[in-house]
Amino acid sequence: MRTRACGVCLRNGRVLLQRKRDEAIWALPGGKVEPGETPAAALVREWQEELGILPVIGRTLWVFENHFEHRGAIVEQTEFYFEVIAAADGVSPYTESQARDESLIFGWFAPEDLQQLDVRPAAVVERLFP
């Protein structure tokens, strides 16, 4: 089973999501937890690699056991979801120019937008804007 760390960043009533350019699935920004790394440390590293910012990590919001099929393979992973309060340098948590990973697309979405998107896991949508 693999482990993933994700950040929940809200700004002006919108949530930051990411997807791979070649897929339609949206998710909260984050990535794989490497061996010997804590989920919070992995989230900081992933945001630095993908967005070029040093996030301030808040409390743990949720932990999910997620089982799904992706590209023909069964995936089982534990997912840690953390509150992302702001960027450590005091700037806005995200701007288009800060995206470093060209294989990813980032976007800010209002609650009403989420119903038209394929956001995974689906349980995240239910918890973001209850």
SERO-4910 file (N, C-alpha, C, O; in steps of 0.05 Angstrom, whole numbers):
BEGIN
 pado doro    nc1    nc2    nc3   cac1   cac2   cac3    cc1    cc2    cc3    oc1    oc2    oc3
  Met    A     17    -24      0      0      0      0     18     25      0     37     26     15
  Arg    A     11     44    -17     27     68    -17     13     90     -1    -10     87      6
  Thr    A     28    112      4     17    134     20     20    160      4     40    164     -9
  Arg    A     -1    176      6     -2    202     -9     -9    224     11    -25    219     29
  Ala    A      3    247      8     -4    271     24    -16    292      6     -5    297    -15
  Cys    A    -37    304     15    -52    324     -1    -57    349     16    -59    348     40
  Gly    A    -58    372      3    -63    398     16    -90    410      8    -96    411    -15
  Val    A   -104    419     28   -130    433     24   -124    462     27   -120    472     49
  Cys    A   -125    477      5   -119    505      4   -144    520     -6   -152    516    -29
  Leu    A   -157    536     12   -181    551      5   -174    580      3   -159    591     20
  Arg    A   -185    594    -17   -181    623    -20   -205    634    -33   -213    625    -54
  Asn    A   -217    654    -20   -240    668    -31   -262    649    -39   -275    652    -60
  Gly    A   -267    629    -22   -289    610    -26   -283    589    -48   -301    575    -57
  Arg    A   -258    587    -57   -250    568    -77   -229    550    -67   -214    557    -48
  Val    A   -227    526    -78   -207    506    -70   -188    502    -94   -196    502   -117
  Leu    A   -162    498    -87   -142    493   -107   -141    463   -113   -139    446    -95
  Leu    A   -144    456   -139   -142    428   -148   -121    425   -170   -113    445   -182
  Gln    A   -113    401   -174    -93    395   -195   -103    371   -211   -118    354   -202
  Arg    A    -93    369   -236    -97    345   -252    -73    342   -271    -60    362   -277
  Lys    A    -69    318   -280    -48    313   -300    -60    322   -327    -84    319   -332
  Arg    A    -43    334   -344    -53    344   -370    -66    323   -387    -84    329   -402
  Asp    A    -58    298   -384    -69    277   -401    -92    261   -387    -99    240   -397
  Glu    A   -103    272   -365   -125    259   -351   -146    279   -344   -141    303   -344
  Ala    A   -170    269   -339   -193    287   -332   -198    287   -302   -216    301   -293
  Ile    A   -183    271   -287   -187    269   -258   -174    292   -243   -150    297   -247
  Trp    A   -189    306   -226   -178    327   -210   -174    317   -181   -188    299   -173
  Ala    A   -154    328   -167   -149    320   -140   -137    344   -125   -128    363   -137
  Leu    A   -136    342    -99   -122    362    -83    -92    359    -88    -82    337    -90
  Pro    A    -77    382    -90    -49    380    -95    -33    365    -74    -38    368    -50
  Gly    A    -15    349    -83      2    334    -65     16    312    -80     20    314   -104
  Gly    A     24    291    -66     38    270    -79     47    248    -60     39    247    -37
  Lys    A     63    231    -71     72    207    -57     90    213    -33    107    231    -34
  Val    A     86    198    -11    103    200     12    126    181      8    122    157      4
  Glu    A    151    191      8    175    174      3    182    159     29    175    168     51
  Pro    A    196    137     27    205    122     51    221    140     70    238    155     61
  Gly    A    214    138     96    227    154    116    217    182    119    227    198    135
  Glu    A    198    190    103    187    217    102    160    217    116    144    198    113
  Thr    A    154    238    132    128    241    144    109    252    122    117    264    103
  Pro    A     83    247    125     64    258    106     65    288    104     63    300     82
  Ala    A     68    302    127     70    331    126     95    341    111     94    360     95
  Ala    A    118    327    115    142    334    101    139    329     71    149    344     55
  Ala    A    126    307     64    121    301     36    105    322     23    110    330      0
  Leu    A     84    332     37     67    353     26     83    379     21     80    391      0
  Val    A    100    386     39    117    410     35    135    406     11    137    424     -6
  Arg    A    148    383      9    166    377    -14    150    378    -40    160    390    -60
  Glu    A    127    365    -41    111    364    -66    103    392    -75    104    398    -98
  Trp    A     94    408    -56     86    436    -63    110    452    -73    107    468    -91
  Gln    A    133    448    -61    157    462    -71    164    453    -99    170    469   -116
  Glu    A    163    427   -104    169    416   -130    149    424   -152    157    432   -174
  Glu    A    124    423   -145    103    427   -166     94    456   -168     86    465   -190
  Leu    A     94    471   -146     84    498   -146    106    519   -142    102    543   -147
  Gly    A    129    510   -131    150    529   -126    146    546   -102    157    568   -100
  Ile    A    130    537    -83    124    552    -59    129    534    -34    128    510    -36
  Leu    A    134    547    -12    137    534     14    112    538     29    107    560     40
  Pro    A     94    518     31     68    522     44     71    520     75     89    507     85
  Val    A     52    533     88     50    530    117     28    509    122      5    513    114
  Ile    A     36    487    133     17    465    137      3    468    164     16    473    185
  Gly    A    -23    466    163    -40    467    187    -46    440    198    -29    421    197
  Arg    A    -70    437    208    -78    412    221    -84    390    200    -90    395    177
  Thr    A    -83    365    210    -92    343    193   -123    344    192   -136    344    213
  Leu    A   -134    343    168   -163    345    165   -176    317    164   -195    311    177
  Trp    A   -164    299    147   -175    273    143   -153    253    136   -132    261    127
  Val    A   -159    228    141   -142    206    131   -161    186    119   -180    176    132
  Phe    A   -156    179     93   -173    160     78   -157    136     70   -133    138     64
  Glu    A   -170    113     70   -160     89     57   -174     89     30   -199     87     30
  Asn    A   -160     90      8   -172     92    -18   -163     69    -35   -140     62    -37
  His    A   -183     56    -48   -178     34    -66   -192     40    -93   -216     45    -93
  Phe    A   -177     39   -115   -188     46   -141   -172     34   -163   -150     24   -159
  Glu    A   -183     35   -187   -168     26   -211   -158     50   -226   -173     69   -230
  His    A   -133     49   -234   -121     71   -250   -104     59   -271    -84     45   -266
  Arg    A   -111     65   -296    -96     55   -319    -92     25   -318    -71     14   -325
  Gly    A   -114     11   -311   -114    -18   -311   -102    -31   -287   -102    -56   -285
  Ala    A    -92    -16   -268    -80    -27   -244    -97    -20   -219   -108      1   -217
  Ile    A    -99    -39   -200   -112    -34   -175    -93    -19   -157    -70    -27   -153
  Val    A   -102      4   -146    -85     20   -128    -98     20   -101   -122     25    -98
  Glu    A    -82     16    -81    -90     18    -53    -71     38    -39    -47     34    -39
  Gln    A    -83     59    -28    -66     79    -15    -79     91      9   -104     94     10
  Thr    A    -63     99     27    -71    115     50    -66    144     43    -44    151     33
  Glu    A    -86    161     47    -84    189     39    -87    208     63   -107    206     77
  Phe    A    -68    225     68    -69    244     89    -76    271     77    -63    280     58
  Tyr    A    -96    285     89   -104    311     79    -99    332    101   -108    329    123
  Phe    A    -83    352     93    -75    373    112    -86    400    103    -90    405     79
  Glu    A    -92    417    122    -99    444    116    -73    459    108    -52    456    121
  Val    A    -75    474     86    -52    491     77    -61    520     82    -80    530     70
  Ile    A    -48    532    101    -57    559    110    -48    581     91    -65    597     83
  Ala    A    -23    580     82    -13    601     64     15    593     56     26    573     66
  Ala    A     26    608     38     54    604     31     71    616     53     64    636     65
  Ala    A     94    603     60    111    612     82    122    640     77    128    654     96
  Asp    A    125    648     52    137    675     46    116    697     47    122    720     42
  Gly    A     91    690     54     70    710     57     56    718     31     38    734     31
  Val    A     64    706      8     50    713    -17     25    696    -19     21    678     -3
  Ser    A     10    701    -39    -14    685    -45     -6    656    -47     15    650    -57
  Pro    A    -23    638    -38    -16    610    -38    -10    599    -66      4    579    -68
  Tyr    A    -20    611    -87    -15    600   -114    -21    620   -135    -41    634   -134
  Thr    A     -3    622   -155     -9    637   -179      0    621   -202     18    604   -200
  Glu    A    -12    625   -225     -5    609   -249     24    609   -255     35    588   -263
  Ser    A     38    631   -251     66    633   -258     84    615   -241    107    610   -247
  Gln    A     73    606   -218     89    591   -200     89    561   -206    104    546   -194
  Ala    A     71    551   -224     70    523   -230     96    514   -243    104    525   -264
  Arg    A    110    495   -231    136    485   -241    134    460   -257    149    455   -275
  Asp    A    114    443   -250    112    417   -264     93    421   -288     69    424   -285
  Glu    A    105    419   -312     89    424   -336     70    402   -342     52    405   -360
  Ser    A     72    379   -329     53    357   -333     27    360   -318      8    345   -321
  Leu    A     26    381   -301      3    386   -284    -11    412   -291      1    431   -300
  Ile    A    -37    412   -287    -54    436   -290    -66    442   -263    -76    423   -250
  Phe    A    -66    467   -254    -77    475   -229   -100    494   -234   -100    509   -254
  Gly    A   -120    494   -216   -142    513   -219   -156    517   -193   -156    499   -175
  Trp    A   -169    540   -190   -185    547   -167   -214    542   -174   -223    551   -195
  Phe    A   -229    528   -157   -257    521   -163   -275    527   -140   -269    522   -116
  Ala    A   -299    538   -147   -320    544   -127   -335    518   -122   -334    499   -138
  Pro    A   -350    518   -100   -366    494    -93   -384    484   -116   -386    460   -121
  Glu    A   -396    503   -130   -415    495   -152   -400    483   -176   -412    469   -192
  Asp    A   -374    490   -179   -358    478   -201   -352    449   -197   -349    434   -216
  Leu    A   -350    441   -171   -341    414   -165   -360    392   -175   -351    370   -181
  Gln    A   -385    398   -178   -405    378   -187   -400    371   -216   -408    350   -225
  Gln    A   -388    389   -232   -382    383   -260   -355    370   -265   -349    363   -287
  Leu    A   -339    368   -244   -312    357   -246   -311    328   -236   -327    321   -219
  Asp    A   -292    313   -246   -287    286   -235   -265    290   -214   -241    287   -220
  Val    A   -273    295   -189   -255    299   -167   -253    273   -151   -274    261   -145
  Arg    A   -229    265   -146   -225    240   -131   -206    243   -108   -187    259   -110
  Pro    A   -211    229    -86   -235    213    -82   -260    230    -78   -258    253    -69
  Ala    A   -282    219    -85   -308    233    -84   -314    243    -56   -327    263    -52
  Ala    A   -305    229    -35   -310    237     -8   -298    264     -1   -307    278     17
  Val    A   -277    272    -16   -265    299    -12   -285    321    -18   -288    340     -2
  Val    A   -300    318    -39   -319    339    -47   -340    343    -25   -347    365    -19
  Glu    A   -350    320    -14   -370    322      8   -359    337     32   -375    349     46
  Arg    A   -334    335     37   -322    347     61   -312    376     57   -310    391     76
  Leu    A   -306    383     33   -295    410     28   -314    432     34   -308    451     47
  Phe    A   -338    429     24   -359    450     27   -385    437     37   -403    433     21
  Pro    A   -386    429     63   -410    415     73   -435    432     73   -456    423     81
***
